[in-house]
């Protein structure tokens, strides 16, 4: 089923939220099973994002912690964590426009987070982009 990238990111965030919540409560999860249980509303993009985040989890968490001022990712809510991890993954590993990735993360954050957290996510992604992506691209 083809869905918009905006809806796909929201579904990826929800699935990652479930996974993070289960892990926090020591509940065994099978991400393939979760994806398959949502097949009617998922597509290849969502699966790529989810598996990409999980396969690069440690690296993404390290980047998040590096660019969150006086915070660590684990102090944020699971929705916020999922939004940040998705955005970092997309910035690093996809060809999606950097502006679109950051904007979509902020839109999701406005729906699921406090305004202060939304501002924190925006600032963190901006710092990450300017220090890690922009320098590599030579822009």
Secondary structure in CASP SS format (residue, H / E / C, confidence):
PFRMAT SS
TARGET T0000
AUTHOR 0000-0000-0000
METHOD secondary structure of the structure
MODEL  1
X C 1.00
X C 1.00
X C 1.00
X C 1.00
X H 1.00
X H 1.00
X H 1.00
X H 1.00
X H 1.00
X H 1.00
X H 1.00
X H 1.00
X H 1.00
X H 1.00
X H 1.00
X H 1.00
X H 1.00
X H 1.00
X H 1.00
X H 1.00
X H 1.00
X H 1.00
X H 1.00
X H 1.00
X C 1.00
X C 1.00
X C 1.00
X C 1.00
X C 1.00
X C 1.00
X H 1.00
X H 1.00
X H 1.00
X H 1.00
X H 1.00
X H 1.00
X H 1.00
X C 1.00
X H 1.00
X H 1.00
X H 1.00
X C 1.00
X C 1.00
X H 1.00
X H 1.00
X H 1.00
X H 1.00
X H 1.00
X H 1.00
X H 1.00
X H 1.00
X H 1.00
X H 1.00
X H 1.00
X H 1.00
X C 1.00
X H 1.00
X H 1.00
X H 1.00
X H 1.00
X H 1.00
X H 1.00
X H 1.00
X H 1.00
X H 1.00
X H 1.00
X H 1.00
X C 1.00
X C 1.00
X C 1.00
X C 1.00
X C 1.00
X H 1.00
X H 1.00
X H 1.00
X C 1.00
X C 1.00
X H 1.00
X H 1.00
X H 1.00
X H 1.00
X H 1.00
X H 1.00
X H 1.00
X H 1.00
X H 1.00
X H 1.00
X H 1.00
X H 1.00
X H 1.00
X H 1.00
X H 1.00
X H 1.00
X C 1.00
X C 1.00
X C 1.00
X C 1.00
X H 1.00
X H 1.00
X H 1.00
X H 1.00
X H 1.00
X H 1.00
X H 1.00
X H 1.00
X H 1.00
X H 1.00
X H 1.00
X H 1.00
X H 1.00
X H 1.00
X H 1.00
X C 1.00
X C 1.00
X H 1.00
X H 1.00
X H 1.00
X H 1.00
X H 1.00
X H 1.00
X H 1.00
X H 1.00
X H 1.00
X H 1.00
X H 1.00
X H 1.00
X H 1.00
X H 1.00
X H 1.00
X H 1.00
X H 1.00
X H 1.00
X H 1.00
X H 1.00
X H 1.00
X H 1.00
X H 1.00
X C 1.00
X C 1.00
END
